Amino acid sequence: MVNHLILPNWKVLEWGAGSSTVWFANHAESVTTIEDSGDWVRDLSAILKQHNLSNVDLRHRDRQTSGSLLSASRGCCYD
């Protein structure tokens, strides 16, 4: 388990929101997460509200057809 690796005062930056976002929010001071799916941002926002997690800054950024940062898993780019 990684519980001992995360300190309660940590500020987490996560690329790609998911169930890990909820986990981090419960173990760290704050989480900033960047997600490219608008539908998932909407759904995760509801989950975070349901769990009363207010320490997450959930940011939606669309994928780009070109950009300086490549995504190995999705074959797209980000600016």
mmCIF file of the N, C-alpha and C atoms, coordinates in Angstrom:
data_MODEL
# 
_entry.id   MODEL 
# 
loop_
_atom_site.group_PDB 
_atom_site.id 
_atom_site.type_symbol 
_atom_site.label_atom_id 
_atom_site.label_alt_id 
_atom_site.label_comp_id 
_atom_site.label_asym_id 
_atom_site.label_entity_id 
_atom_site.label_seq_id 
_atom_site.pdbx_PDB_ins_code 
_atom_site.Cartn_x 
_atom_site.Cartn_y 
_atom_site.Cartn_z 
_atom_site.occupancy 
_atom_site.B_iso_or_equiv 
_atom_site.pdbx_formal_charge 
_atom_site.auth_seq_id 
_atom_site.auth_comp_id 
_atom_site.auth_asym_id 
_atom_site.auth_atom_id 
_atom_site.pdbx_PDB_model_num 
ATOM 1   N N  . MET A 1 1  ? 0.840   -1.176 0.000   1.00 0.00 ? 1  MET A N  1 
ATOM 2   C CA . MET A 1 1  ? 0.000   0.000  0.000   1.00 0.00 ? 1  MET A CA 1 
ATOM 3   C C  . MET A 1 1  ? 0.888   1.242  0.000   1.00 0.00 ? 1  MET A C  1 
ATOM 4   N N  . VAL A 1 2  ? 0.367   2.309  -0.562  1.00 0.00 ? 2  VAL A N  1 
ATOM 5   C CA . VAL A 1 2  ? 1.139   3.548  -0.670  1.00 0.00 ? 2  VAL A CA 1 
ATOM 6   C C  . VAL A 1 2  ? 0.741   4.577  0.380   1.00 0.00 ? 2  VAL A C  1 
ATOM 7   N N  . ASN A 1 3  ? -0.127  4.202  1.299   1.00 0.00 ? 3  ASN A N  1 
ATOM 8   C CA . ASN A 1 3  ? -0.574  5.156  2.325   1.00 0.00 ? 3  ASN A CA 1 
ATOM 9   C C  . ASN A 1 3  ? 0.587   5.839  3.024   1.00 0.00 ? 3  ASN A C  1 
ATOM 10  N N  . HIS A 1 4  ? 1.638   5.106  3.305   1.00 0.00 ? 4  HIS A N  1 
ATOM 11  C CA . HIS A 1 4  ? 2.777   5.671  4.033   1.00 0.00 ? 4  HIS A CA 1 
ATOM 12  C C  . HIS A 1 4  ? 3.636   6.585  3.164   1.00 0.00 ? 4  HIS A C  1 
ATOM 13  N N  . LEU A 1 5  ? 3.414   6.594  1.863   1.00 0.00 ? 5  LEU A N  1 
ATOM 14  C CA . LEU A 1 5  ? 4.202   7.440  0.960   1.00 0.00 ? 5  LEU A CA 1 
ATOM 15  C C  . LEU A 1 5  ? 3.618   8.839  0.783   1.00 0.00 ? 5  LEU A C  1 
ATOM 16  N N  . ILE A 1 6  ? 2.353   9.005  1.097   1.00 0.00 ? 6  ILE A N  1 
ATOM 17  C CA . ILE A 1 6  ? 1.668   10.282 0.935   1.00 0.00 ? 6  ILE A CA 1 
ATOM 18  C C  . ILE A 1 6  ? 1.549   10.950 2.295   1.00 0.00 ? 6  ILE A C  1 
ATOM 19  N N  . LEU A 1 7  ? 2.025   12.176 2.389   1.00 0.00 ? 7  LEU A N  1 
ATOM 20  C CA . LEU A 1 7  ? 1.936   12.914 3.643   1.00 0.00 ? 7  LEU A CA 1 
ATOM 21  C C  . LEU A 1 7  ? 0.700   13.816 3.629   1.00 0.00 ? 7  LEU A C  1 
ATOM 22  N N  . PRO A 1 8  ? 0.056   13.992 4.773   1.00 0.00 ? 8  PRO A N  1 
ATOM 23  C CA . PRO A 1 8  ? -1.180  14.774 4.835   1.00 0.00 ? 8  PRO A CA 1 
ATOM 24  C C  . PRO A 1 8  ? -1.044  16.225 4.392   1.00 0.00 ? 8  PRO A C  1 
ATOM 25  N N  . ASN A 1 9  ? 0.162   16.776 4.404   1.00 0.00 ? 9  ASN A N  1 
ATOM 26  C CA . ASN A 1 9  ? 0.341   18.174 4.010   1.00 0.00 ? 9  ASN A CA 1 
ATOM 27  C C  . ASN A 1 9  ? 0.753   18.319 2.539   1.00 0.00 ? 9  ASN A C  1 
ATOM 28  N N  . TRP A 1 10 ? 0.771   17.243 1.798   1.00 0.00 ? 10 TRP A N  1 
ATOM 29  C CA . TRP A 1 10 ? 1.165   17.299 0.389   1.00 0.00 ? 10 TRP A CA 1 
ATOM 30  C C  . TRP A 1 10 ? 0.089   17.952 -0.466  1.00 0.00 ? 10 TRP A C  1 
ATOM 31  N N  . LYS A 1 11 ? 0.554   18.662 -1.497  1.00 0.00 ? 11 LYS A N  1 
ATOM 32  C CA . LYS A 1 11 ? -0.300  19.207 -2.538  1.00 0.00 ? 11 LYS A CA 1 
ATOM 33  C C  . LYS A 1 11 ? -0.015  18.378 -3.794  1.00 0.00 ? 11 LYS A C  1 
ATOM 34  N N  . VAL A 1 12 ? -1.014  17.688 -4.301  1.00 0.00 ? 12 VAL A N  1 
ATOM 35  C CA . VAL A 1 12 ? -0.849  16.718 -5.384  1.00 0.00 ? 12 VAL A CA 1 
ATOM 36  C C  . VAL A 1 12 ? -1.267  17.329 -6.712  1.00 0.00 ? 12 VAL A C  1 
ATOM 37  N N  . LEU A 1 13 ? -0.457  17.104 -7.752  1.00 0.00 ? 13 LEU A N  1 
ATOM 38  C CA . LEU A 1 13 ? -0.826  17.441 -9.122  1.00 0.00 ? 13 LEU A CA 1 
ATOM 39  C C  . LEU A 1 13 ? -1.013  16.122 -9.858  1.00 0.00 ? 13 LEU A C  1 
ATOM 40  N N  . GLU A 1 14 ? -2.202  15.937 -10.403 1.00 0.00 ? 14 GLU A N  1 
ATOM 41  C CA . GLU A 1 14 ? -2.549  14.678 -11.059 1.00 0.00 ? 14 GLU A CA 1 
ATOM 42  C C  . GLU A 1 14 ? -2.955  14.954 -12.501 1.00 0.00 ? 14 GLU A C  1 
ATOM 43  N N  . TRP A 1 15 ? -2.382  14.207 -13.416 1.00 0.00 ? 15 TRP A N  1 
ATOM 44  C CA . TRP A 1 15 ? -2.701  14.339 -14.834 1.00 0.00 ? 15 TRP A CA 1 
ATOM 45  C C  . TRP A 1 15 ? -3.634  13.194 -15.198 1.00 0.00 ? 15 TRP A C  1 
ATOM 46  N N  . GLY A 1 16 ? -4.911  13.482 -15.293 1.00 0.00 ? 16 GLY A N  1 
ATOM 47  C CA . GLY A 1 16 ? -5.904  12.454 -15.568 1.00 0.00 ? 16 GLY A CA 1 
ATOM 48  C C  . GLY A 1 16 ? -6.652  12.092 -14.297 1.00 0.00 ? 16 GLY A C  1 
ATOM 49  N N  . ALA A 1 17 ? -7.870  12.568 -14.184 1.00 0.00 ? 17 ALA A N  1 
ATOM 50  C CA . ALA A 1 17 ? -8.674  12.357 -12.982 1.00 0.00 ? 17 ALA A CA 1 
ATOM 51  C C  . ALA A 1 17 ? -9.280  10.959 -12.995 1.00 0.00 ? 17 ALA A C  1 
ATOM 52  N N  . GLY A 1 18 ? -9.532  10.445 -11.808 1.00 0.00 ? 18 GLY A N  1 
ATOM 53  C CA . GLY A 1 18 ? -10.149 9.129  -11.696 1.00 0.00 ? 18 GLY A CA 1 
ATOM 54  C C  . GLY A 1 18 ? -10.416 8.788  -10.244 1.00 0.00 ? 18 GLY A C  1 
ATOM 55  N N  . SER A 1 19 ? -10.521 7.509  -9.959  1.00 0.00 ? 19 SER A N  1 
ATOM 56  C CA . SER A 1 19 ? -10.724 7.105  -8.566  1.00 0.00 ? 19 SER A CA 1 
ATOM 57  C C  . SER A 1 19 ? -9.524  7.498  -7.713  1.00 0.00 ? 19 SER A C  1 
ATOM 58  N N  . SER A 1 20 ? -8.367  7.629  -8.348  1.00 0.00 ? 20 SER A N  1 
ATOM 59  C CA . SER A 1 20 ? -7.173  8.085  -7.627  1.00 0.00 ? 20 SER A CA 1 
ATOM 60  C C  . SER A 1 20 ? -7.366  9.501  -7.088  1.00 0.00 ? 20 SER A C  1 
ATOM 61  N N  . THR A 1 21 ? -8.155  10.312 -7.780  1.00 0.00 ? 21 THR A N  1 
ATOM 62  C CA . THR A 1 21 ? -8.416  11.676 -7.326  1.00 0.00 ? 21 THR A CA 1 
ATOM 63  C C  . THR A 1 21 ? -9.091  11.661 -5.965  1.00 0.00 ? 21 THR A C  1 
ATOM 64  N N  . VAL A 1 22 ? -10.084 10.795 -5.816  1.00 0.00 ? 22 VAL A N  1 
ATOM 65  C CA . VAL A 1 22 ? -10.787 10.661 -4.540  1.00 0.00 ? 22 VAL A CA 1 
ATOM 66  C C  . VAL A 1 22 ? -9.819  10.153 -3.475  1.00 0.00 ? 22 VAL A C  1 
ATOM 67  N N  . TRP A 1 23 ? -9.003  9.171  -3.828  1.00 0.00 ? 23 TRP A N  1 
ATOM 68  C CA . TRP A 1 23 ? -8.040  8.627  -2.870  1.00 0.00 ? 23 TRP A CA 1 
ATOM 69  C C  . TRP A 1 23 ? -7.060  9.714  -2.415  1.00 0.00 ? 23 TRP A C  1 
ATOM 70  N N  . PHE A 1 24 ? -6.474  10.428 -3.377  1.00 0.00 ? 24 PHE A N  1 
ATOM 71  C CA . PHE A 1 24 ? -5.545  11.503 -3.025  1.00 0.00 ? 24 PHE A CA 1 
ATOM 72  C C  . PHE A 1 24 ? -6.219  12.549 -2.150  1.00 0.00 ? 24 PHE A C  1 
ATOM 73  N N  . ALA A 1 25 ? -7.452  12.911 -2.484  1.00 0.00 ? 25 ALA A N  1 
ATOM 74  C CA . ALA A 1 25 ? -8.172  13.937 -1.721  1.00 0.00 ? 25 ALA A CA 1 
ATOM 75  C C  . ALA A 1 25 ? -8.358  13.525 -0.265  1.00 0.00 ? 25 ALA A C  1 
ATOM 76  N N  . ASN A 1 26 ? -8.460  12.234 -0.038  1.00 0.00 ? 26 ASN A N  1 
ATOM 77  C CA . ASN A 1 26 ? -8.618  11.721 1.330   1.00 0.00 ? 26 ASN A CA 1 
ATOM 78  C C  . ASN A 1 26 ? -7.296  11.575 2.076   1.00 0.00 ? 26 ASN A C  1 
ATOM 79  N N  . HIS A 1 27 ? -6.172  11.708 1.370   1.00 0.00 ? 27 HIS A N  1 
ATOM 80  C CA . HIS A 1 27 ? -4.869  11.487 1.999   1.00 0.00 ? 27 HIS A CA 1 
ATOM 81  C C  . HIS A 1 27 ? -3.915  12.676 1.922   1.00 0.00 ? 27 HIS A C  1 
ATOM 82  N N  . ALA A 1 28 ? -4.234  13.683 1.118   1.00 0.00 ? 28 ALA A N  1 
ATOM 83  C CA . ALA A 1 28 ? -3.345  14.835 0.943   1.00 0.00 ? 28 ALA A CA 1 
ATOM 84  C C  . ALA A 1 28 ? -4.103  16.124 1.284   1.00 0.00 ? 28 ALA A C  1 
ATOM 85  N N  . GLU A 1 29 ? -3.332  17.182 1.425   1.00 0.00 ? 29 GLU A N  1 
ATOM 86  C CA . GLU A 1 29 ? -3.955  18.481 1.735   1.00 0.00 ? 29 GLU A CA 1 
ATOM 87  C C  . GLU A 1 29 ? -4.842  18.974 0.603   1.00 0.00 ? 29 GLU A C  1 
ATOM 88  N N  . SER A 1 30 ? -4.338  18.844 -0.631  1.00 0.00 ? 30 SER A N  1 
ATOM 89  C CA . SER A 1 30 ? -5.106  19.306 -1.784  1.00 0.00 ? 30 SER A CA 1 
ATOM 90  C C  . SER A 1 30 ? -4.686  18.539 -3.029  1.00 0.00 ? 30 SER A C  1 
ATOM 91  N N  . VAL A 1 31 ? -5.580  18.556 -4.019  1.00 0.00 ? 31 VAL A N  1 
ATOM 92  C CA . VAL A 1 31 ? -5.322  17.885 -5.289  1.00 0.00 ? 31 VAL A CA 1 
ATOM 93  C C  . VAL A 1 31 ? -5.722  18.825 -6.414  1.00 0.00 ? 31 VAL A C  1 
ATOM 94  N N  . THR A 1 32 ? -4.833  19.041 -7.357  1.00 0.00 ? 32 THR A N  1 
ATOM 95  C CA . THR A 1 32 ? -5.163  19.700 -8.612  1.00 0.00 ? 32 THR A CA 1 
ATOM 96  C C  . THR A 1 32 ? -5.073  18.620 -9.672  1.00 0.00 ? 32 THR A C  1 
ATOM 97  N N  . THR A 1 33 ? -6.165  18.382 -10.369 1.00 0.00 ? 33 THR A N  1 
ATOM 98  C CA . THR A 1 33 ? -6.180  17.326 -11.374 1.00 0.00 ? 33 THR A CA 1 
ATOM 99  C C  . THR A 1 33 ? -6.672  17.882 -12.697 1.00 0.00 ? 33 THR A C  1 
ATOM 100 N N  . ILE A 1 34 ? -6.056  17.440 -13.773 1.00 0.00 ? 34 ILE A N  1 
ATOM 101 C CA . ILE A 1 34 ? -6.346  17.929 -15.112 1.00 0.00 ? 34 ILE A CA 1 
ATOM 102 C C  . ILE A 1 34 ? -6.901  16.761 -15.922 1.00 0.00 ? 34 ILE A C  1 
ATOM 103 N N  . GLU A 1 35 ? -8.086  16.956 -16.481 1.00 0.00 ? 35 GLU A N  1 
ATOM 104 C CA . GLU A 1 35 ? -8.786  15.890 -17.194 1.00 0.00 ? 35 GLU A CA 1 
ATOM 105 C C  . GLU A 1 35 ? -9.272  16.395 -18.544 1.00 0.00 ? 35 GLU A C  1 
ATOM 106 N N  . ASP A 1 36 ? -9.194  15.538 -19.578 1.00 0.00 ? 36 ASP A N  1 
ATOM 107 C CA . ASP A 1 36 ? -9.595  15.983 -20.916 1.00 0.00 ? 36 ASP A CA 1 
ATOM 108 C C  . ASP A 1 36 ? -11.027 15.595 -21.300 1.00 0.00 ? 36 ASP A C  1 
ATOM 109 N N  . SER A 1 37 ? -11.683 14.778 -20.524 1.00 0.00 ? 37 SER A N  1 
ATOM 110 C CA . SER A 1 37 ? -13.057 14.377 -20.835 1.00 0.00 ? 37 SER A CA 1 
ATOM 111 C C  . SER A 1 37 ? -14.054 15.238 -20.061 1.00 0.00 ? 37 SER A C  1 
ATOM 112 N N  . GLY A 1 38 ? -14.802 16.046 -20.791 1.00 0.00 ? 38 GLY A N  1 
ATOM 113 C CA . GLY A 1 38 ? -15.798 16.894 -20.156 1.00 0.00 ? 38 GLY A CA 1 
ATOM 114 C C  . GLY A 1 38 ? -16.875 16.096 -19.440 1.00 0.00 ? 38 GLY A C  1 
ATOM 115 N N  . ASP A 1 39 ? -17.266 14.958 -20.026 1.00 0.00 ? 39 ASP A N  1 
ATOM 116 C CA . ASP A 1 39 ? -18.268 14.103 -19.380 1.00 0.00 ? 39 ASP A CA 1 
ATOM 117 C C  . ASP A 1 39 ? -17.752 13.572 -18.050 1.00 0.00 ? 39 ASP A C  1 
ATOM 118 N N  . TRP A 1 40 ? -16.490 13.154 -18.027 1.00 0.00 ? 40 TRP A N  1 
ATOM 119 C CA . TRP A 1 40 ? -15.920 12.623 -16.787 1.00 0.00 ? 40 TRP A CA 1 
ATOM 120 C C  . TRP A 1 40 ? -15.738 13.728 -15.748 1.00 0.00 ? 40 TRP A C  1 
ATOM 121 N N  . VAL A 1 41 ? -15.388 14.920 -16.165 1.00 0.00 ? 41 VAL A N  1 
ATOM 122 C CA . VAL A 1 41 ? -15.281 16.050 -15.239 1.00 0.00 ? 41 VAL A CA 1 
ATOM 123 C C  . VAL A 1 41 ? -16.629 16.286 -14.567 1.00 0.00 ? 41 VAL A C  1 
ATOM 124 N N  . ARG A 1 42 ? -17.705 16.248 -15.345 1.00 0.00 ? 42 ARG A N  1 
ATOM 125 C CA . ARG A 1 42 ? -19.055 16.424 -14.792 1.00 0.00 ? 42 ARG A CA 1 
ATOM 126 C C  . ARG A 1 42 ? -19.379 15.315 -13.788 1.00 0.00 ? 42 ARG A C  1 
ATOM 127 N N  . ASP A 1 43 ? -19.114 14.058 -14.180 1.00 0.00 ? 43 ASP A N  1 
ATOM 128 C CA . ASP A 1 43 ? -19.425 12.921 -13.297 1.00 0.00 ? 43 ASP A CA 1 
ATOM 129 C C  . ASP A 1 43 ? -18.575 12.933 -12.034 1.00 0.00 ? 43 ASP A C  1 
ATOM 130 N N  . LEU A 1 44 ? -17.286 13.205 -12.180 1.00 0.00 ? 44 LEU A N  1 
ATOM 131 C CA . LEU A 1 44 ? -16.388 13.223 -11.024 1.00 0.00 ? 44 LEU A CA 1 
ATOM 132 C C  . LEU A 1 44 ? -16.725 14.386 -10.095 1.00 0.00 ? 44 LEU A C  1 
ATOM 133 N N  . SER A 1 45 ? -17.139 15.503 -10.644 1.00 0.00 ? 45 SER A N  1 
ATOM 134 C CA . SER A 1 45 ? -17.550 16.634 -9.808  1.00 0.00 ? 45 SER A CA 1 
ATOM 135 C C  . SER A 1 45 ? -18.681 16.217 -8.879  1.00 0.00 ? 45 SER A C  1 
ATOM 136 N N  . ALA A 1 46 ? -19.636 15.464 -9.408  1.00 0.00 ? 46 ALA A N  1 
ATOM 137 C CA . ALA A 1 46 ? -20.747 14.977 -8.594  1.00 0.00 ? 46 ALA A CA 1 
ATOM 138 C C  . ALA A 1 46 ? -20.261 14.003 -7.521  1.00 0.00 ? 46 ALA A C  1 
ATOM 139 N N  . ILE A 1 47 ? -19.326 13.138 -7.868  1.00 0.00 ? 47 ILE A N  1 
ATOM 140 C CA . ILE A 1 47 ? -18.760 12.182 -6.897  1.00 0.00 ? 47 ILE A CA 1 
ATOM 141 C C  . ILE A 1 47 ? -18.042 12.923 -5.781  1.00 0.00 ? 47 ILE A C  1 
ATOM 142 N N  . LEU A 1 48 ? -17.247 13.917 -6.144  1.00 0.00 ? 48 LEU A N  1 
ATOM 143 C CA . LEU A 1 48 ? -16.512 14.697 -5.136  1.00 0.00 ? 48 LEU A CA 1 
ATOM 144 C C  . LEU A 1 48 ? -17.479 15.403 -4.200  1.00 0.00 ? 48 LEU A C  1 
ATOM 145 N N  . LYS A 1 49 ? -18.550 15.964 -4.763  1.00 0.00 ? 49 LYS A N  1 
ATOM 146 C CA . LYS A 1 49 ? -19.562 16.645 -3.945  1.00 0.00 ? 49 LYS A CA 1 
ATOM 147 C C  . LYS A 1 49 ? -20.253 15.643 -3.019  1.00 0.00 ? 49 LYS A C  1 
ATOM 148 N N  . GLN A 1 50 ? -20.561 14.475 -3.552  1.00 0.00 ? 50 GLN A N  1 
ATOM 149 C CA . GLN A 1 50 ? -21.217 13.427 -2.771  1.00 0.00 ? 50 GLN A CA 1 
ATOM 150 C C  . GLN A 1 50 ? -20.368 13.008 -1.572  1.00 0.00 ? 50 GLN A C  1 
ATOM 151 N N  . HIS A 1 51 ? -19.049 13.016 -1.741  1.00 0.00 ? 51 HIS A N  1 
ATOM 152 C CA . HIS A 1 51 ? -18.126 12.630 -0.668  1.00 0.00 ? 51 HIS A CA 1 
ATOM 153 C C  . HIS A 1 51 ? -17.631 13.830 0.142   1.00 0.00 ? 51 HIS A C  1 
ATOM 154 N N  . ASN A 1 52 ? -18.215 14.996 -0.106  1.00 0.00 ? 52 ASN A N  1 
ATOM 155 C CA . ASN A 1 52 ? -17.838 16.228 0.605   1.00 0.00 ? 52 ASN A CA 1 
ATOM 156 C C  . ASN A 1 52 ? -16.345 16.520 0.517   1.00 0.00 ? 52 ASN A C  1 
ATOM 157 N N  . LEU A 1 53 ? -15.771 16.316 -0.654  1.00 0.00 ? 53 LEU A N  1 
ATOM 158 C CA . LEU A 1 53 ? -14.345 16.580 -0.868  1.00 0.00 ? 53 LEU A CA 1 
ATOM 159 C C  . LEU A 1 53 ? -14.202 17.940 -1.551  1.00 0.00 ? 53 LEU A C  1 
ATOM 160 N N  . SER A 1 54 ? -13.811 18.927 -0.783  1.00 0.00 ? 54 SER A N  1 
ATOM 161 C CA . SER A 1 54 ? -13.694 20.292 -1.307  1.00 0.00 ? 54 SER A CA 1 
ATOM 162 C C  . SER A 1 54 ? -12.241 20.699 -1.555  1.00 0.00 ? 54 SER A C  1 
ATOM 163 N N  . ASN A 1 55 ? -11.306 19.775 -1.374  1.00 0.00 ? 55 ASN A N  1 
ATOM 164 C CA . ASN A 1 55 ? -9.889  20.102 -1.544  1.00 0.00 ? 55 ASN A CA 1 
ATOM 165 C C  . ASN A 1 55 ? -9.362  19.707 -2.921  1.00 0.00 ? 55 ASN A C  1 
ATOM 166 N N  . VAL A 1 56 ? -10.267 19.535 -3.896  1.00 0.00 ? 56 VAL A N  1 
ATOM 167 C CA . VAL A 1 56 ? -9.872  19.154 -5.253  1.00 0.00 ? 56 VAL A CA 1 
ATOM 168 C C  . VAL A 1 56 ? -10.173 20.289 -6.218  1.00 0.00 ? 56 VAL A C  1 
ATOM 169 N N  . ASP A 1 57 ? -9.155  20.676 -6.979  1.00 0.00 ? 57 ASP A N  1 
ATOM 170 C CA . ASP A 1 57 ? -9.302  21.635 -8.066  1.00 0.00 ? 57 ASP A CA 1 
ATOM 171 C C  . ASP A 1 57 ? -9.325  20.819 -9.349  1.00 0.00 ? 57 ASP A C  1 
ATOM 172 N N  . LEU A 1 58 ? -10.526 20.523 -9.846  1.00 0.00 ? 58 LEU A N  1 
ATOM 173 C CA . LEU A 1 58 ? -10.720 19.681 -11.025 1.00 0.00 ? 58 LEU A CA 1 
ATOM 174 C C  . LEU A 1 58 ? -10.778 20.573 -12.258 1.00 0.00 ? 58 LEU A C  1 
ATOM 175 N N  . ARG A 1 59 ? -9.799  20.414 -13.134 1.00 0.00 ? 59 ARG A N  1 
ATOM 176 C CA . ARG A 1 59 ? -9.694  21.280 -14.311 1.00 0.00 ? 59 ARG A CA 1 
ATOM 177 C C  . ARG A 1 59 ? -9.906  20.492 -15.590 1.00 0.00 ? 59 ARG A C  1 
ATOM 178 N N  . HIS A 1 60 ? -10.729 21.034 -16.462 1.00 0.00 ? 60 HIS A N  1 
ATOM 179 C CA . HIS A 1 60 ? -10.984 20.407 -17.758 1.00 0.00 ? 60 HIS A CA 1 
ATOM 180 C C  . HIS A 1 60 ? -10.141 21.093 -18.822 1.00 0.00 ? 60 HIS A C  1 
ATOM 181 N N  . ARG A 1 61 ? -9.351  20.310 -19.531 1.00 0.00 ? 61 ARG A N  1 
ATOM 182 C CA . ARG A 1 61 ? -8.552  20.809 -20.654 1.00 0.00 ? 61 ARG A CA 1 
ATOM 183 C C  . ARG A 1 61 ? -8.743  19.865 -21.824 1.00 0.00 ? 61 ARG A C  1 
ATOM 184 N N  . ASP A 1 62 ? -9.287  20.378 -22.914 1.00 0.00 ? 62 ASP A N  1 
ATOM 185 C CA . ASP A 1 62 ? -9.505  19.559 -24.102 1.00 0.00 ? 62 ASP A CA 1 
ATOM 186 C C  . ASP A 1 62 ? -8.194  19.095 -24.714 1.00 0.00 ? 62 ASP A C  1 
ATOM 187 N N  . ARG A 1 63 ? -8.252  17.931 -25.333 1.00 0.00 ? 63 ARG A N  1 
ATOM 188 C CA . ARG A 1 63 ? -7.108  17.451 -26.115 1.00 0.00 ? 63 ARG A CA 1 
ATOM 189 C C  . ARG A 1 63 ? -6.954  18.324 -27.353 1.00 0.00 ? 63 ARG A C  1 
ATOM 190 N N  . GLN A 1 64 ? -5.757  18.406 -27.850 1.00 0.00 ? 64 GLN A N  1 
ATOM 191 C CA . GLN A 1 64 ? -5.465  19.198 -29.037 1.00 0.00 ? 64 GLN A CA 1 
ATOM 192 C C  . GLN A 1 64 ? -4.970  18.259 -30.138 1.00 0.00 ? 64 GLN A C  1 
ATOM 193 N N  . THR A 1 65 ? -5.097  18.702 -31.385 1.00 0.00 ? 65 THR A N  1 
ATOM 194 C CA . THR A 1 65 ? -4.558  17.903 -32.481 1.00 0.00 ? 65 THR A CA 1 
ATOM 195 C C  . THR A 1 65 ? -3.059  18.095 -32.598 1.00 0.00 ? 65 THR A C  1 
ATOM 196 N N  . SER A 1 66 ? -2.563  19.166 -32.048 1.00 0.00 ? 66 SER A N  1 
ATOM 197 C CA . SER A 1 66 ? -1.121  19.396 -32.008 1.00 0.00 ? 66 SER A CA 1 
ATOM 198 C C  . SER A 1 66 ? -0.814  20.112 -30.704 1.00 0.00 ? 66 SER A C  1 
ATOM 199 N N  . GLY A 1 67 ? 0.380   19.957 -30.241 1.00 0.00 ? 67 GLY A N  1 
ATOM 200 C CA . GLY A 1 67 ? 0.756   20.593 -28.994 1.00 0.00 ? 67 GLY A CA 1 
ATOM 201 C C  . GLY A 1 67 ? 2.143   20.158 -28.592 1.00 0.00 ? 67 GLY A C  1 
ATOM 202 N N  . SER A 1 68 ? 2.624   20.720 -27.524 1.00 0.00 ? 68 SER A N  1 
ATOM 203 C CA . SER A 1 68 ? 3.995   20.465 -27.118 1.00 0.00 ? 68 SER A CA 1 
ATOM 204 C C  . SER A 1 68 ? 4.132   19.270 -26.176 1.00 0.00 ? 68 SER A C  1 
ATOM 205 N N  . LEU A 1 69 ? 3.032   18.815 -25.568 1.00 0.00 ? 69 LEU A N  1 
ATOM 206 C CA . LEU A 1 69 ? 3.095   17.704 -24.622 1.00 0.00 ? 69 LEU A CA 1 
ATOM 207 C C  . LEU A 1 69 ? 2.288   16.542 -25.187 1.00 0.00 ? 69 LEU A C  1 
ATOM 208 N N  . LEU A 1 70 ? 2.959   15.452 -25.520 1.00 0.00 ? 70 LEU A N  1 
ATOM 209 C CA . LEU A 1 70 ? 2.303   14.292 -26.100 1.00 0.00 ? 70 LEU A CA 1 
ATOM 210 C C  . LEU A 1 70 ? 1.802   13.362 -24.998 1.00 0.00 ? 70 LEU A C  1 
ATOM 211 N N  . SER A 1 71 ? 0.685   12.736 -25.262 1.00 0.00 ? 71 SER A N  1 
ATOM 212 C CA . SER A 1 71 ? 0.128   11.730 -24.367 1.00 0.00 ? 71 SER A CA 1 
ATOM 213 C C  . SER A 1 71 ? 0.417   10.361 -24.949 1.00 0.00 ? 71 SER A C  1 
ATOM 214 N N  . ALA A 1 72 ? 1.194   9.564  -24.262 1.00 0.00 ? 72 ALA A N  1 
ATOM 215 C CA . ALA A 1 72 ? 1.551   8.238  -24.760 1.00 0.00 ? 72 ALA A CA 1 
ATOM 216 C C  . ALA A 1 72 ? 0.347   7.305  -24.775 1.00 0.00 ? 72 ALA A C  1 
ATOM 217 N N  . SER A 1 73 ? -0.542  7.470  -23.836 1.00 0.00 ? 73 SER A N  1 
ATOM 218 C CA . SER A 1 73 ? -1.655  6.529  -23.731 1.00 0.00 ? 73 SER A CA 1 
ATOM 219 C C  . SER A 1 73 ? -2.833  6.853  -24.647 1.00 0.00 ? 73 SER A C  1 
ATOM 220 N N  . ARG A 1 74 ? -2.981  8.108  -25.043 1.00 0.00 ? 74 ARG A N  1 
ATOM 221 C CA . ARG A 1 74 ? -4.156  8.480  -25.824 1.00 0.00 ? 74 ARG A CA 1 
ATOM 222 C C  . ARG A 1 74 ? -3.829  8.980  -27.224 1.00 0.00 ? 74 ARG A C  1 
ATOM 223 N N  . GLY A 1 75 ? -2.576  9.061  -27.563 1.00 0.00 ? 75 GLY A N  1 
ATOM 224 C CA . GLY A 1 75 ? -2.202  9.476  -28.897 1.00 0.00 ? 75 GLY A CA 1 
ATOM 225 C C  . GLY A 1 75 ? -2.663  10.866 -29.280 1.00 0.00 ? 75 GLY A C  1 
ATOM 226 N N  . CYS A 1 76 ? -2.618  11.798 -28.341 1.00 0.00 ? 76 CYS A N  1 
ATOM 227 C CA . CYS A 1 76 ? -3.029  13.175 -28.599 1.00 0.00 ? 76 CYS A CA 1 
ATOM 228 C C  . CYS A 1 76 ? -2.042  14.122 -27.938 1.00 0.00 ? 76 CYS A C  1 
ATOM 229 N N  . CYS A 1 77 ? -2.323  15.348 -28.055 1.00 0.00 ? 77 CYS A N  1 
ATOM 230 C CA . CYS A 1 77 ? -1.376  16.351 -27.546 1.00 0.00 ? 77 CYS A CA 1 
ATOM 231 C C  . CYS A 1 77 ? -2.075  17.344 -26.645 1.00 0.00 ? 77 CYS A C  1 
ATOM 232 N N  . TYR A 1 78 ? -1.277  18.045 -25.855 1.00 0.00 ? 78 TYR A N  1 
ATOM 233 C CA . TYR A 1 78 ? -1.781  19.098 -24.979 1.00 0.00 ? 78 TYR A CA 1 
ATOM 234 C C  . TYR A 1 78 ? -0.883  20.320 -25.080 1.00 0.00 ? 78 TYR A C  1 
ATOM 235 N N  . ASP A 1 79 ? -1.490  21.481 -24.956 1.00 0.00 ? 79 ASP A N  1 
ATOM 236 C CA . ASP A 1 79 ? -0.714  22.727 -24.948 1.00 0.00 ? 79 ASP A CA 1 
ATOM 237 C C  . ASP A 1 79 ? -0.423  23.152 -23.532 1.00 0.00 ? 79 ASP A C  1 
# 
